[in-house]
Amino acid sequence: MTTTLEQQLWAAADILRGKMDASEYKNYLLGLVFYKYLSDAELREVYEQENGQTTDFPDRTIQYQTLTEWFEEDAEELTEIIQLQKGYFIQPAQLFYTYRQQADRYEFNLTDLQAGFNELERQGNLFKGLFADIDLTSTKLGSNAQQRNVTITEVLRALDEIDLFEHDGDVIGDAYEYLIGQFAAGAGKKAGEFYTPQAVSRIISEITSIGQEDRTPFHIYDPTMGSGSLMLNIRRYLSNPKQIHYHGQELNTTTYNLARMNLILHGVDQERMNLNNGDTLDSDWPTEEPYQFDAVVMNPPYSAKWSAADKFLSDQRFERFGKLAPKSKADFAFLLHGFYHLKDTGTMGIVLPHGVLFRGAAEGTIRQALLEMGAIDAVIGLPANIFYGTSIPTTVIILKKNRATRDVLFIDASNDFDKQKNQNILLPAHIEKIVKAYKKREDTDKYSHVASFEEIKENDFNLNIPRYVDTFEEEEPVDLVQVSDEIAKIENELSEKQSSLLDMMNQLAVTEESKEIIEATKRILLGGQHE
């Protein structure tokens, strides 16, 4: 993430964070960042239409002038061309650049910004409801219209300093991670969301792409997609990123809109975007072709509650396993949902708490069934405290269908991290080590082990990682003679220091008032020597 993105998000958030909770102000900031991106992308598109493709864009003032001149000459033609190229058209009066200029002249009005939101939302299903969570009439922005104007004016100025096209990465995802990390480690938790750190996304993305790098088209599915960043990471590892089709579902409407913004920001057109706002477990989706995918990636809410109603025993996703995940812990329900939607040739990666590896009862039955069919390919233990909103250690489980073997690769990466102030961080070297171990699939002392099905069966299908990877480090034997010598040496040094201090005290010129204090100190020191 560029320093500018961090600095300006900080500046903008600083304006709002005294007025509302972080889970609210991130909606304003991310929505405005998205609107700015669309506005600035339109300015660039118009400039390129007039001057030919370029990577060297002039100042936005010149870009804006190009747009307004064309708009005044033939508004209908310009609108048609930009809508064809970008899928939307923002009127010159409603561009983010225009609002910023008005803010600098103290002429900005919130009603104009709301009109811009409304007009964009009318331009097809892709944008419908995207700004529903941005309430520009909220008294949290100010008790009256003038105060609310001032607040948003300051936010506009801060955000407009970000050059979104110079940012190398996942803008919405990086901004979301930064806001949660800096201002509200609990913001995601309050909203029922768990953001997947980029490092974990990269591990899952790289592993699920192995052997499928050249597949076109490539279909990826995330049934609990959050901001969509876990799906977007797959682009790093495929030969044809423009041939990726994204399928995702999200229960929380605010987060669902965030994912839509994120995919649009990354140039995903409507034909390659199949997203749904719904409850993944309660009602299966998608049910129409395609409903099975080359990669399934998931970071569901950990140990969430669900109905576990009897009707699910005849649901195609769960019926073959004979048991349902318990009402108090839906972890295996999410896993089986994802596994059902995986192609026979695909790979699935899911992040879950460690309890799924060893808990008994219904979960033990499901785990045994998965192991007997050879579905569990690898179990990767991650360090604790790498997720925002929870400090628990987690595991990445890799699943496949129709494997030739039923062995399981265990990787214990729980001790490999960089400790920072509030979070533990996985560095590129740690990620590379995990992926390399997955590819090699062999025993490495204190790090990885390939367990046969018979070994797992002997362990009653318990997949707790320490049963298979011994990371115990024996302490060096204690040399008692050396310790005794060191203690004697310390005692001699202490005696010498006390004697020196007593000599110094005897030489002091003291008053009657301090005499008693010095004598008492001597008694303590001498008493310590005779103990």
C-alpha positions as CSV (number, residue, x, y, z in Angstrom):
1,M,0.0,0.0,0.0
2,T,1.4,3.4,-0.9
3,T,2.1,5.8,1.9
4,T,-0.3,8.3,0.3
5,L,-3.2,5.9,0.6
6,E,-2.5,5.4,4.2
7,Q,-1.9,9.1,5.0
8,Q,-5.0,10.3,3.3
9,L,-7.2,7.6,4.7
10,W,-5.9,8.5,8.1
11,A,-6.6,12.2,7.5
12,A,-10.1,11.5,6.2
13,A,-10.9,9.0,9.0
14,D,-9.6,11.4,11.6
15,I,-12.4,13.8,10.5
16,L,-15.1,11.2,11.0
17,R,-13.9,8.9,13.8
18,G,-14.9,11.3,16.6
19,K,-18.4,11.4,15.2
20,M,-19.3,7.8,14.6
21,D,-18.2,4.2,15.0
22,A,-15.5,2.8,12.7
23,S,-17.9,0.3,11.2
24,E,-20.0,3.3,10.0
25,Y,-17.3,5.7,8.8
26,K,-15.6,3.1,6.7
27,N,-18.8,3.0,4.6
28,Y,-18.5,6.7,3.9
29,L,-14.8,6.6,3.1
30,L,-14.8,3.5,0.9
31,G,-17.9,4.7,-0.9
32,L,-16.3,8.0,-1.7
33,V,-13.0,6.4,-2.7
34,F,-15.1,4.3,-5.1
35,Y,-16.9,7.3,-6.5
36,K,-13.6,9.1,-7.0
37,Y,-12.2,6.2,-8.8
38,L,-15.1,6.0,-11.3
39,S,-14.9,9.8,-11.8
40,D,-11.2,9.9,-12.4
41,A,-11.3,6.8,-14.6
42,E,-13.9,8.6,-16.8
43,L,-11.6,11.6,-17.1
44,R,-8.8,9.4,-18.3
45,E,-11.0,7.5,-20.7
46,V,-12.2,10.8,-22.3
47,Y,-8.6,12.0,-22.6
48,E,-7.5,8.8,-24.3
49,Q,-10.5,8.9,-26.7
50,E,-9.4,12.3,-27.8
51,N,-5.6,11.9,-27.8
52,G,-5.0,8.1,-28.2
53,Q,-3.8,5.6,-25.6
54,T,-1.2,6.9,-23.2
55,T,0.3,6.0,-19.8
56,D,1.4,9.6,-19.3
57,F,-1.7,11.6,-18.3
58,P,-1.7,15.3,-17.8
59,D,-3.0,17.1,-14.8
60,R,-6.7,16.5,-14.1
61,T,-7.5,20.1,-15.0
62,I,-6.6,19.4,-18.6
63,Q,-8.4,16.1,-18.5
64,Y,-11.5,17.9,-17.2
65,Q,-11.2,20.6,-19.8
66,T,-11.1,17.9,-22.6
67,L,-14.3,16.3,-21.2
68,T,-16.2,19.6,-20.8
69,E,-15.3,20.8,-24.3
70,W,-16.5,17.5,-25.8
71,F,-19.6,17.5,-23.6
72,E,-20.6,21.0,-24.7
73,E,-20.0,20.1,-28.4
74,D,-21.9,16.8,-28.4
75,A,-23.1,15.5,-25.0
76,E,-25.0,12.6,-26.6
77,E,-22.0,11.3,-28.5
78,L,-19.7,11.5,-25.5
79,T,-22.2,9.8,-23.1
80,E,-22.8,7.0,-25.6
81,I,-19.0,6.4,-26.1
82,I,-18.1,6.4,-22.4
83,Q,-21.0,4.2,-21.4
84,L,-19.9,1.7,-24.1
85,Q,-16.3,1.8,-22.8
86,K,-16.9,2.1,-19.0
87,G,-20.5,0.9,-18.5
88,Y,-21.5,4.3,-17.0
89,F,-21.3,8.0,-17.5
90,I,-21.0,10.7,-14.9
91,Q,-22.1,14.2,-15.9
92,P,-19.4,16.8,-15.6
93,A,-21.3,18.6,-12.9
94,Q,-21.3,15.4,-10.8
95,L,-17.7,14.3,-11.1
96,F,-15.6,14.0,-7.9
97,Y,-13.2,16.5,-9.4
98,T,-16.1,19.0,-9.7
99,Y,-17.1,18.5,-6.1
100,R,-13.5,19.0,-5.0
101,Q,-13.3,22.3,-6.9
102,Q,-16.5,23.4,-5.3
103,A,-15.2,22.4,-1.9
104,D,-12.1,24.6,-2.4
105,R,-14.4,27.5,-3.3
106,Y,-16.7,26.8,-0.3
107,E,-19.6,26.2,-2.8
108,F,-20.0,22.5,-2.2
109,N,-23.5,21.2,-1.3
110,L,-24.3,17.7,-0.1
111,T,-27.4,17.6,-2.2
112,D,-25.3,17.7,-5.3
113,L,-23.2,14.7,-4.1
114,Q,-26.4,12.8,-3.3
115,A,-27.7,13.6,-6.8
116,G,-24.5,12.1,-8.2
117,F,-24.9,8.9,-6.2
118,N,-28.6,8.6,-7.3
119,E,-27.8,9.1,-10.9
120,L,-25.0,6.5,-10.9
121,E,-27.3,4.0,-9.2
122,R,-29.8,4.4,-12.0
123,Q,-27.3,3.3,-14.6
124,G,-28.1,-0.4,-14.4
125,N,-28.0,-3.3,-11.9
126,L,-24.2,-3.1,-11.6
127,F,-24.5,0.1,-9.6
128,K,-28.0,-0.3,-8.0
129,G,-27.9,0.3,-4.3
130,L,-24.2,0.7,-4.1
131,F,-24.4,3.9,-2.0
132,A,-27.3,2.9,0.2
133,D,-25.1,2.9,3.3
134,I,-23.9,6.4,2.9
135,D,-26.4,8.6,4.7
136,L,-25.5,12.2,3.9
137,T,-28.4,13.4,6.1
138,S,-27.1,11.7,9.3
139,T,-26.8,14.0,12.3
140,K,-23.6,12.2,13.1
141,L,-22.0,14.3,10.3
142,G,-23.3,17.4,11.9
143,S,-26.4,18.7,13.7
144,N,-27.5,20.8,10.7
145,A,-27.0,20.9,6.9
146,Q,-24.2,23.5,7.1
147,Q,-22.1,21.4,9.6
148,R,-22.7,18.3,7.5
149,N,-21.5,20.2,4.4
150,V,-18.3,21.2,6.3
151,T,-17.6,17.6,7.4
152,I,-17.9,16.1,3.9
153,T,-16.0,19.0,2.4
154,E,-13.0,18.1,4.6
155,V,-13.3,14.4,3.8
156,L,-13.5,15.1,0.0
157,R,-10.3,17.2,0.2
158,A,-8.4,14.5,2.1
159,L,-9.5,11.7,-0.2
160,D,-8.9,13.6,-3.4
161,E,-5.1,13.6,-2.6
162,I,-5.0,9.9,-3.3
163,D,-3.9,8.9,-6.8
164,L,-5.8,5.6,-7.1
165,F,-4.0,4.8,-10.4
166,E,-0.6,4.9,-8.8
167,H,-1.6,2.4,-6.2
168,D,-0.2,-1.0,-6.8
169,G,-2.6,-3.4,-5.3
170,D,-6.2,-4.0,-4.1
171,V,-7.4,-0.5,-3.4
172,I,-10.6,-1.3,-1.6
173,G,-9.2,-4.3,0.1
174,D,-6.1,-2.4,1.2
175,A,-8.1,0.5,2.4
176,Y,-10.5,-1.8,4.2
177,E,-7.7,-3.6,5.9
178,Y,-5.9,-0.4,6.8
179,L,-9.1,1.2,8.3
180,I,-9.9,-1.9,10.4
181,G,-6.2,-2.3,11.5
182,Q,-5.7,1.4,12.5
183,F,-9.0,2.4,13.9
184,A,-11.1,-0.6,14.8
185,A,-9.8,-4.1,15.2
186,G,-13.3,-4.8,16.4
187,A,-15.1,-3.1,13.5
188,G,-15.2,-6.2,11.4
189,K,-16.3,-8.2,14.4
190,K,-19.2,-5.8,15.2
191,A,-20.4,-6.1,11.6
192,G,-20.2,-9.9,11.6
193,E,-17.3,-9.8,9.1
194,F,-13.8,-11.2,9.1
195,Y,-11.5,-9.6,6.6
196,T,-8.9,-12.0,5.1
197,P,-5.4,-10.6,5.4
198,Q,-3.6,-10.4,2.0
199,A,-1.0,-12.9,3.1
200,V,-3.6,-15.6,3.9
201,S,-5.4,-14.8,0.6
202,R,-2.1,-15.3,-1.3
203,I,-1.5,-18.7,0.3
204,I,-5.0,-19.9,-0.6
205,S,-4.9,-18.4,-4.1
206,E,-1.5,-19.7,-5.0
207,I,-2.3,-23.3,-3.8
208,T,-5.8,-23.4,-5.5
209,S,-4.3,-22.3,-8.8
210,I,-1.6,-25.0,-8.9
211,G,-2.0,-27.1,-12.1
212,Q,-4.8,-24.8,-13.3
213,E,-2.6,-21.8,-14.3
214,D,-3.6,-21.9,-18.0
215,R,-7.2,-22.9,-17.6
216,T,-9.6,-20.6,-19.6
217,P,-12.2,-19.6,-18.7
218,F,-11.5,-20.0,-15.0
219,H,-14.4,-19.9,-12.6
220,I,-13.8,-19.0,-8.9
221,Y,-16.4,-19.1,-6.1
222,D,-16.4,-17.6,-2.6
223,P,-19.7,-18.3,-0.7
224,T,-18.7,-15.9,2.1
225,M,-16.9,-13.3,-0.1
226,G,-16.7,-10.3,2.3
227,S,-15.0,-7.5,0.3
228,G,-14.1,-9.9,-2.6
229,S,-10.4,-9.7,-2.0
230,L,-9.9,-13.4,-1.5
231,M,-11.3,-14.1,-5.0
232,L,-9.4,-11.3,-6.6
233,N,-6.0,-12.6,-5.5
234,I,-6.3,-15.5,-7.9
235,R,-5.4,-13.1,-10.7
236,R,-1.7,-13.1,-9.5
237,Y,-1.3,-16.8,-10.4
238,L,-3.3,-17.4,-13.6
239,S,-2.0,-16.8,-17.1
240,N,-5.2,-15.2,-18.4
241,P,-6.6,-12.9,-15.6
242,K,-9.1,-11.4,-18.1
243,Q,-10.7,-14.9,-18.5
244,I,-11.6,-15.2,-14.8
245,H,-15.3,-15.4,-13.8
246,Y,-16.1,-14.4,-10.3
247,H,-19.0,-16.0,-8.4
248,G,-19.6,-14.8,-4.8
249,Q,-22.3,-14.6,-2.2
250,E,-22.4,-12.4,1.0
251,L,-25.0,-12.1,3.7
252,N,-24.2,-8.6,4.9
253,T,-25.6,-6.1,2.4
254,T,-23.0,-3.4,3.2
255,T,-20.1,-5.9,2.6
256,Y,-21.9,-7.2,-0.5
257,N,-21.8,-3.7,-2.0
258,L,-18.2,-3.4,-1.0
259,A,-17.4,-6.5,-3.0
260,R,-19.2,-5.1,-6.0
261,M,-17.2,-1.9,-5.7
262,N,-14.0,-3.9,-5.4
263,L,-14.5,-6.0,-8.5
264,I,-15.5,-3.0,-10.6
265,L,-12.4,-1.2,-9.4
266,H,-10.4,-4.1,-10.7
267,G,-11.9,-3.9,-14.2
268,V,-14.2,-6.9,-13.9
269,D,-17.0,-6.3,-16.3
270,Q,-20.6,-7.3,-15.7
271,E,-20.4,-10.5,-17.8
272,R,-17.7,-11.9,-15.6
273,M,-19.3,-10.9,-12.3
274,N,-22.0,-13.2,-10.7
275,L,-22.6,-11.9,-7.2
276,N,-25.5,-12.5,-4.8
277,N,-26.7,-10.9,-1.5
278,G,-28.0,-13.9,0.5
279,D,-27.6,-16.5,3.2
280,T,-25.2,-19.2,2.0
281,L,-26.2,-21.9,4.3
282,D,-30.0,-21.3,4.5
283,S,-30.5,-21.4,0.7
284,D,-28.1,-23.0,-1.7
285,W,-26.7,-20.7,-4.4
286,P,-25.9,-20.8,-7.2
287,T,-28.3,-23.6,-8.4
288,E,-28.0,-22.9,-12.1
289,E,-25.0,-23.5,-14.4
290,P,-22.3,-23.0,-13.6
291,Y,-22.8,-24.2,-10.0
292,Q,-19.4,-26.0,-9.7
293,F,-16.1,-24.1,-10.0
294,D,-12.4,-24.5,-10.7
295,A,-11.5,-22.9,-7.3
296,V,-13.5,-22.5,-4.1
297,V,-12.0,-20.1,-1.6
298,M,-13.6,-19.3,1.8
299,N,-13.0,-17.5,5.1
300,P,-16.4,-18.0,6.8
301,P,-17.4,-16.5,10.2
302,Y,-15.8,-18.9,12.7
303,S,-18.1,-21.2,14.8
304,A,-21.2,-19.2,13.7
305,K,-24.7,-20.4,14.7
306,W,-27.1,-21.9,12.1
307,S,-30.4,-23.6,12.1
308,A,-29.2,-27.2,11.4
309,A,-32.8,-28.0,10.6
310,D,-33.8,-31.5,9.6
311,K,-34.6,-30.3,6.1
312,F,-30.8,-30.1,5.4
313,L,-30.4,-33.9,5.9
314,S,-31.9,-34.2,2.4
315,D,-30.0,-31.2,1.0
316,Q,-27.6,-32.3,-1.8
317,R,-24.8,-30.4,0.0
318,F,-25.0,-32.4,3.2
319,E,-27.0,-35.6,2.7
320,R,-24.1,-37.9,1.9
321,F,-22.4,-37.2,5.2
322,G,-25.3,-38.5,7.4
323,K,-24.8,-35.8,10.0
324,L,-25.2,-32.0,10.1
325,A,-22.8,-29.5,11.6
326,P,-24.0,-28.6,15.2
327,K,-26.3,-25.6,15.6
328,S,-23.6,-23.8,17.6
329,K,-20.8,-24.3,15.1
330,A,-21.5,-24.0,11.4
331,D,-17.9,-24.5,10.4
332,F,-18.4,-27.9,8.7
333,A,-21.7,-26.6,7.1
334,F,-19.7,-23.9,5.3
335,L,-16.9,-26.4,4.3
336,L,-19.4,-29.0,2.9
337,H,-21.3,-26.2,1.0
338,G,-18.0,-25.1,-0.7
339,F,-17.0,-28.7,-1.3
340,Y,-20.3,-29.5,-3.1
341,H,-19.7,-26.6,-5.5
342,L,-16.1,-27.7,-6.3
343,K,-15.4,-29.2,-9.8
344,D,-13.9,-32.7,-9.9
345,T,-10.7,-31.1,-11.3
346,G,-10.7,-28.1,-8.9
347,T,-9.1,-27.2,-5.6
348,M,-10.7,-25.7,-2.5
349,G,-9.1,-23.7,0.3
350,I,-11.0,-22.7,3.5
351,V,-9.8,-21.0,6.7
352,L,-11.3,-22.4,9.9
353,P,-10.6,-22.5,13.6
354,H,-8.5,-25.5,14.9
355,G,-11.5,-27.1,16.5
356,V,-12.7,-28.6,13.2
357,L,-9.6,-30.8,13.3
358,F,-10.4,-32.7,16.5
359,R,-13.9,-32.0,17.8
360,G,-16.0,-35.1,18.0
361,A,-19.8,-36.0,17.7
362,A,-21.3,-34.9,14.4
363,E,-18.2,-33.0,13.4
364,G,-16.1,-36.2,14.0
365,T,-18.5,-38.1,11.8
366,I,-18.2,-35.6,8.9
367,R,-14.5,-35.4,9.2
368,Q,-14.1,-39.2,9.1
369,A,-16.3,-39.3,5.9
370,L,-14.2,-36.7,4.2
371,L,-11.0,-38.5,5.1
372,E,-12.4,-41.9,3.9
373,M,-13.2,-40.4,0.5
374,G,-9.8,-38.8,0.3
375,A,-11.2,-35.2,0.1
376,I,-8.8,-33.6,2.6
377,D,-5.5,-32.9,0.8
378,A,-3.7,-30.8,3.3
379,V,-4.0,-29.1,6.7
380,I,-1.9,-26.0,7.2
381,G,-1.6,-24.5,10.7
382,L,-1.2,-20.7,10.7
383,P,0.1,-18.4,13.5
384,A,-2.3,-16.9,16.1
385,N,-3.3,-13.2,16.0
386,I,-3.0,-12.7,12.2
387,F,-6.7,-11.9,11.7
388,Y,-8.5,-8.7,12.6
389,G,-11.2,-9.2,15.2
390,T,-9.9,-12.5,16.6
391,S,-6.6,-13.6,18.0
392,I,-7.2,-17.4,17.7
393,P,-4.9,-19.5,15.6
394,T,-6.5,-20.8,12.4
395,T,-5.9,-23.5,9.9
396,V,-6.2,-23.6,6.1
397,I,-7.7,-26.9,4.9
398,I,-7.2,-27.8,1.2
399,L,-9.7,-30.1,-0.4
400,K,-9.9,-32.0,-3.7
401,K,-12.2,-34.5,-5.3
402,N,-11.2,-37.8,-6.9
403,R,-7.7,-38.0,-5.4
404,A,-5.7,-41.1,-6.1
405,T,-4.6,-41.3,-2.5
406,R,-6.1,-40.7,1.0
407,D,-3.0,-39.3,2.7
408,V,-2.9,-35.9,4.2
409,L,-0.1,-33.3,4.2
410,F,0.3,-31.5,7.5
411,I,2.2,-28.2,7.6
412,D,2.8,-26.4,10.9
413,A,3.6,-22.8,10.1
414,S,2.4,-21.5,13.4
415,N,5.8,-20.3,14.5
416,D,6.7,-18.4,11.4
417,F,5.6,-14.8,11.6
418,D,6.8,-11.2,12.1
419,K,5.5,-9.8,15.4
420,Q,4.3,-6.3,15.1
421,K,2.5,-4.0,17.6
422,N,-1.1,-5.4,17.4
423,Q,-0.9,-8.2,14.8
424,N,1.3,-11.0,13.8
425,I,2.3,-10.7,10.1
426,L,3.1,-13.3,7.5
427,L,6.0,-12.1,5.4
428,P,6.6,-13.1,1.8
429,A,9.3,-15.6,2.9
430,H,6.8,-17.3,5.2
431,I,4.2,-17.6,2.4
432,E,6.8,-19.0,0.0
433,K,7.9,-21.6,2.6
434,I,4.3,-22.8,3.0
435,V,3.6,-23.1,-0.7
436,K,7.0,-24.8,-1.4
437,A,6.2,-27.3,1.3
438,Y,2.8,-27.9,-0.2
439,K,4.3,-28.5,-3.6
440,K,7.1,-30.8,-2.4
441,R,4.7,-32.8,-0.2
442,E,7.3,-34.5,1.9
443,D,8.4,-34.8,5.5
444,T,10.4,-31.9,6.9
445,D,11.6,-32.0,10.5
446,K,9.4,-29.9,12.8
447,Y,7.5,-28.4,9.8
448,S,5.7,-30.9,7.6
449,H,4.5,-34.5,7.5
450,V,2.6,-36.6,5.0
451,A,0.4,-38.9,7.1
452,S,-1.0,-42.1,5.5
453,F,-4.7,-42.9,5.8
454,E,-3.8,-45.8,8.2
455,E,-1.9,-43.4,10.5
456,I,-4.8,-41.0,10.5
457,K,-7.2,-43.9,11.2
458,E,-5.0,-45.1,14.2
459,N,-5.5,-41.5,15.5
460,D,-9.3,-42.0,15.4
461,F,-9.4,-39.5,12.5
462,N,-8.2,-36.7,14.7
463,L,-6.3,-34.1,12.6
464,N,-4.8,-32.1,15.4
465,I,-1.5,-30.9,13.9
466,P,0.8,-31.7,16.9
467,R,-0.1,-35.3,16.5
468,Y,1.6,-35.4,13.1
469,V,4.2,-32.6,13.3
470,D,6.4,-32.6,16.4
471,T,7.7,-29.0,16.9
472,F,9.0,-29.7,20.5
473,E,12.5,-28.3,21.0
474,E,14.5,-30.0,23.7
475,E,16.2,-27.5,26.1
476,E,19.9,-27.8,26.4
477,P,20.9,-29.7,29.6
478,V,21.8,-27.5,32.6
479,D,25.4,-27.5,33.8
480,L,24.9,-27.4,37.6
481,V,28.6,-26.9,38.3
482,Q,28.6,-23.8,36.0
483,V,25.4,-22.4,37.6
484,S,26.9,-22.9,41.1
485,D,30.1,-21.1,40.1
486,E,28.1,-18.2,38.6
487,I,26.0,-17.9,41.8
488,A,29.2,-17.8,43.9
489,K,30.6,-15.1,41.6
490,I,27.5,-13.0,41.9
491,E,27.5,-13.3,45.7
492,N,31.2,-12.2,45.8
493,E,30.4,-9.2,43.6
494,L,27.4,-8.3,45.7
495,S,29.5,-8.5,48.9
496,E,32.2,-6.3,47.4
497,K,29.6,-3.7,46.4
498,Q,28.0,-3.6,49.9
499,S,31.4,-3.2,51.5
500,S,32.2,-0.3,49.2
501,L,28.8,1.3,49.9
502,L,29.4,1.0,53.7
503,D,32.9,2.7,53.4
504,M,31.3,5.6,51.4
505,M,28.6,6.0,54.0
506,N,31.2,6.1,56.8
507,Q,33.0,9.0,55.1
508,L,29.9,11.1,54.7
509,A,29.5,14.3,56.7
510,V,26.0,13.8,58.1
511,T,23.6,15.8,60.1
512,E,21.7,14.5,63.1
513,E,18.6,14.2,61.0
514,S,20.1,11.9,58.5
515,K,22.2,9.9,60.9
516,E,19.4,7.6,61.9
517,I,18.6,6.8,58.2
518,I,22.3,6.0,57.5
519,E,22.5,3.7,60.5
520,A,19.3,1.9,59.6
521,T,20.7,1.4,56.0
522,K,23.9,0.0,57.5
523,R,22.0,-2.5,59.6
524,I,20.0,-3.7,56.6
525,L,23.2,-4.1,54.5
526,L,25.1,-5.9,57.3
527,G,22.1,-8.0,58.1
528,G,22.0,-9.1,54.5
529,Q,25.6,-10.1,54.7
530,H,25.0,-12.3,57.8
531,E,21.9,-14.1,56.5
